[in-house]
Amino acid sequence: KEASILVLKKRRPKYKRELDIEIPNDAIKAAVELSIRYITDKMLPDKAIDIIDEASATANIDGKSEITLRDIANVIHRKKGIPMESLLRTSSTPVDFAEGMRAVVKGQDHVIRTIARLMYKGIQGGQNKRRPLGTLLLLGTTGTGKTELAKQAAKQLFGSEEAMIRLDMSEYMTDNADGRGRKINFKNTFIIATSNVGHKRIRDKYITSGQTFTEMNKTDYKEFMKDMRDELIKIFKRPEFINRWKIEVTNILTKQTIDKIVYSKMAVHESSWFK
């Protein structure tokens, strides 16, 4: 990354001489960072140079004298279809991510906080560069919003719910159901797996404690999650597989939470009716 930024800085006189275009430092940094994240089929510094070349050519046609961060983002937007809002968001915090998800998903605050922290860590480079941005296993009974959490995570991280690709793993139970020899790059993905493993244990815990998992104190929740992890290991027989995931349990929906969901959905319908 640092070497590529240096290469692009040394090329600045070329753009000034040939196209009369100025390339500021923030545009160079954006070209390198966005190419690392979104252009996976080429290597640095070539892929960052390609972005600067295209942005410079467009700026020259438009009569501009300097490339901006928006010009760089627009190149990625045209190449990859990533929403501009997502590309231009340079200062998101875990709180920003959490608030965006909380506006839609009700009653799962502890899970939302975990997802927000994982997403922030991923985009800040706190995750292993050869691995996905984050890996989360969501457990819980049917209808608690696990899929909706994944949709809203996609919207916050990539700008659109359409960025979520859903795989029903029950369709891949035989050797000939998938593998076609193609390799997929998972560096710029956030993986959320969902399961209803341990649903009886989850229901019983809620009934006996009378608390949601968000309300439970840290010690009790940690002890419960240890039991859930042991149950997962019994089923999958592979501790090393289970240990790769951050695991959370979604709350069973209370009447109060269901009311919030209904009112939230109704508000969306009402706004379209008024239009």
matplotlib code that plots the C-alpha trace (Angstrom):
import matplotlib.pyplot as plt

x = [0.0, 2.7, 4.9, 1.9, 1.1, 4.7, 4.6, 1.4, 2.9, 5.9, 3.6, 1.9, 4.0, 3.0, -0.7, 0.0, 2.2, -0.1, -3.6, -3.0, -4.6, -3.6, -3.7, -4.0, -2.8, -6.3, -7.2, -4.0, -4.7, -8.4, -7.3, -5.0, -7.3, -10.4, -8.5, -7.3, -10.8, -12.8, -10.4, -9.4, -8.4, -5.4, -2.3, -0.9, 0.2, -1.3, -4.9, -4.6, -2.9, -5.8, -8.2, -6.2, -5.8, -9.6, -10.4, -7.9, -9.2, -12.8, -11.8, -9.9, -13.0, -15.1, -12.7, -11.7, -8.2, -8.1, -9.3, -11.4, -12.3, -15.7, -14.0, -12.0, -15.2, -17.1, -14.6, -15.1, -18.9, -18.9, -16.6, -18.1, -21.6, -20.7, -23.1, -21.4, -22.7, -20.7, -17.6, -17.6, -18.2, -14.7, -15.4, -18.1, -17.8, -19.3, -22.0, -22.9, -23.2, -25.3, -27.7, -28.4, -29.2, -31.2, -33.5, -34.9, -34.0, -35.8, -35.0, -31.5, -29.2, -26.5, -26.1, -26.2, -23.3, -21.3, -21.9, -21.1, -17.7, -16.8, -17.6, -15.6, -12.7, -12.8, -12.9, -10.2, -7.8, -8.0, -8.8, -6.4, -6.0, -6.3, -9.7, -13.2, -14.0, -15.8, -17.4, -20.4, -22.6, -26.1, -28.1, -31.8, -35.3, -37.2, -38.5, -36.2, -34.7, -31.4, -31.9, -33.0, -29.8, -27.8, -29.7, -29.2, -25.5, -25.1, -26.8, -24.6, -21.3, -21.9, -24.7, -27.5, -29.5, -28.9, -25.3, -26.4, -25.9, -28.0, -27.0, -29.3, -26.8, -29.4, -29.1, -25.4, -25.7, -24.2, -20.7, -22.1, -24.3, -21.8, -18.0, -17.3, -13.6, -14.1, -12.3, -14.1, -12.2, -13.7, -11.5, -14.2, -17.0, -18.7, -20.0, -23.0, -24.2, -27.5, -28.7, -31.5, -29.1, -29.9, -33.3, -34.8, -32.0, -32.4, -36.2, -35.8, -33.2, -35.5, -38.5, -36.6, -34.6, -37.4, -34.7, -33.7, -30.0, -29.5, -30.7, -28.7, -25.5, -22.2, -21.3, -24.5, -24.4, -20.8, -21.7, -24.7, -22.6, -20.1, -22.9, -24.1, -20.5, -20.2, -23.5, -22.3, -19.0, -21.0, -23.0, -20.2, -17.4, -14.9, -13.8, -11.4, -14.4, -16.6, -13.7, -13.4, -16.7, -17.9, -21.1, -24.2, -27.7, -30.7, -33.5, -36.9, -39.2, -41.2, -44.6, -43.1, -40.5, -43.2, -45.2, -42.2, -41.7, -45.4, -45.4, -42.2, -43.5, -46.8, -44.9, -43.3, -46.6, -48.3, -45.6, -46.2, -50.0, -49.6, -47.5]
y = [0.0, 2.5, 1.7, 2.1, 5.5, 6.5, 5.3, 7.3, 10.4, 10.1, 9.9, 13.2, 15.4, 13.1, 13.9, 17.6, 17.7, 15.6, 16.4, 19.5, 17.6, 17.9, 14.7, 15.6, 13.2, 12.2, 11.1, 9.0, 7.4, 6.7, 5.1, 2.7, 1.9, 1.4, -0.7, -3.0, -3.4, -3.7, -4.6, -8.2, -9.5, -7.2, -6.3, -3.1, -0.6, -1.3, -1.4, 1.9, 3.5, 2.3, 4.1, 7.4, 7.1, 6.7, 9.5, 11.8, 11.2, 11.9, 15.0, 16.2, 15.7, 17.5, 20.5, 19.9, 20.8, 18.5, 15.0, 14.7, 11.8, 11.7, 11.2, 8.2, 6.8, 7.2, 5.1, 2.2, 2.8, 2.4, -0.6, -2.6, -1.1, -0.2, 2.6, 6.0, 6.5, 3.5, 4.5, 8.0, 7.0, 7.5, 8.0, 5.4, 4.3, 1.3, 3.6, 4.7, 1.1, 0.2, 3.1, 2.2, -1.4, -0.4, 1.7, -1.4, -4.4, -4.3, -6.2, -7.4, -4.7, -7.0, -8.7, -5.3, -4.0, -7.1, -6.8, -3.1, -3.8, -6.6, -4.4, -1.5, -3.7, -5.2, -2.0, -0.4, -3.3, -4.9, -8.3, -10.7, -9.4, -12.9, -13.5, -12.1, -8.7, -10.7, -14.1, -14.3, -17.3, -16.3, -18.8, -18.4, -19.6, -19.1, -15.6, -13.6, -11.5, -13.3, -12.8, -9.2, -8.6, -9.9, -7.6, -4.5, -5.4, -5.5, -2.2, -0.5, -2.1, -2.0, 0.5, -1.9, -4.9, -6.3, -6.8, -9.8, -13.1, -15.8, -19.5, -22.2, -24.8, -27.6, -27.4, -28.5, -31.8, -34.0, -33.9, -33.0, -30.1, -27.2, -27.3, -26.3, -25.6, -21.8, -19.9, -16.9, -14.1, -13.7, -10.8, -8.2, -10.2, -10.3, -13.8, -14.4, -17.9, -18.6, -21.8, -22.9, -25.3, -25.3, -23.6, -25.6, -24.6, -21.0, -21.1, -22.8, -20.2, -17.4, -18.9, -19.7, -16.5, -14.1, -12.0, -11.4, -12.1, -8.3, -7.8, -10.7, -9.9, -10.6, -13.5, -15.4, -14.7, -15.9, -19.1, -19.7, -19.2, -21.7, -24.3, -23.3, -23.6, -27.1, -28.1, -26.9, -28.8, -32.0, -31.5, -30.5, -32.6, -29.9, -27.5, -25.7, -24.9, -23.6, -21.5, -19.5, -17.8, -15.1, -16.5, -14.6, -15.7, -13.6, -12.8, -14.4, -11.5, -10.1, -8.5, -5.1, -5.8, -7.2, -4.0, -2.0, -4.1, -3.8, 0.0, 0.3, -1.7, 0.2, 3.6, 2.5, 1.5, 4.8, 6.9, 5.2, 5.6, 9.4, 9.7]
z = [0.0, 1.0, -2.0, -4.3, -2.9, -3.5, -7.1, -7.8, -6.2, -8.5, -11.5, -10.6, -13.0, -15.9, -15.4, -14.9, -18.1, -20.4, -19.1, -16.9, -14.0, -10.4, -8.3, -4.5, -1.8, -0.7, -4.2, -4.4, -1.1, -2.0, -5.3, -3.6, -0.7, -2.8, -5.4, -2.6, -1.3, -4.6, -7.5, -6.7, -10.1, -10.5, -8.5, -7.0, -8.2, -11.6, -10.4, -8.6, -11.6, -13.8, -11.5, -11.6, -15.4, -15.8, -13.3, -15.0, -18.5, -17.3, -15.5, -18.6, -20.8, -18.2, -18.1, -14.5, -13.2, -10.2, -9.3, -6.1, -3.9, -5.6, -9.0, -7.7, -6.1, -9.4, -11.3, -8.8, -8.9, -12.7, -12.6, -9.8, -9.1, -5.5, -4.3, -4.1, -0.6, 0.6, -1.3, 0.0, 3.6, 5.2, 8.9, 9.9, 13.5, 15.3, 16.6, 13.0, 11.9, 15.0, 14.6, 11.0, 11.8, 15.0, 12.9, 11.3, 13.5, 16.9, 20.1, 19.2, 20.5, 21.8, 18.4, 16.6, 18.8, 17.9, 14.2, 14.2, 16.0, 13.6, 10.6, 11.9, 12.7, 9.2, 7.3, 9.4, 8.6, 12.0, 10.4, 8.8, 5.2, 3.7, 5.5, 5.2, 6.9, 9.7, 10.4, 12.7, 13.6, 14.7, 16.7, 17.6, 17.2, 14.0, 13.2, 15.5, 12.7, 11.9, 8.1, 8.6, 10.6, 7.7, 5.2, 7.3, 7.9, 4.1, 3.7, 6.3, 5.0, 1.2, 0.8, -0.3, 1.0, -2.5, -1.5, 0.6, -1.2, 0.5, 0.3, 1.6, 2.7, 2.7, -1.1, -0.9, 0.9, -1.9, -3.5, -6.9, -5.7, -5.9, -6.6, -10.3, -9.9, -9.6, -6.8, -5.2, -3.4, 0.1, 1.2, 0.9, 2.3, 5.7, 6.4, 8.6, 9.1, 10.8, 12.6, 14.9, 16.7, 20.4, 19.9, 22.8, 25.2, 24.1, 24.7, 28.1, 29.2, 28.3, 30.1, 33.3, 33.5, 32.3, 30.6, 27.1, 26.3, 25.9, 29.5, 31.0, 32.9, 31.2, 33.5, 32.9, 29.2, 28.9, 30.8, 28.6, 25.4, 26.6, 26.8, 23.3, 21.9, 23.5, 21.9, 18.5, 18.8, 19.6, 16.4, 14.0, 15.7, 14.7, 17.5, 15.1, 12.8, 15.6, 17.0, 13.8, 14.4, 16.7, 18.0, 19.3, 20.2, 19.0, 21.5, 21.4, 20.5, 23.4, 23.0, 23.3, 20.6, 18.3, 18.8, 17.7, 14.6, 13.6, 14.1, 12.2, 9.2, 9.3, 9.2, 6.0, 4.5, 5.6, 4.1, 0.7, 1.1, 1.7, -1.4]

ax = plt.figure().add_subplot(projection="3d")
ax.plot(x, y, z, "-o")
ax.set_aspect("equal")
plt.show()
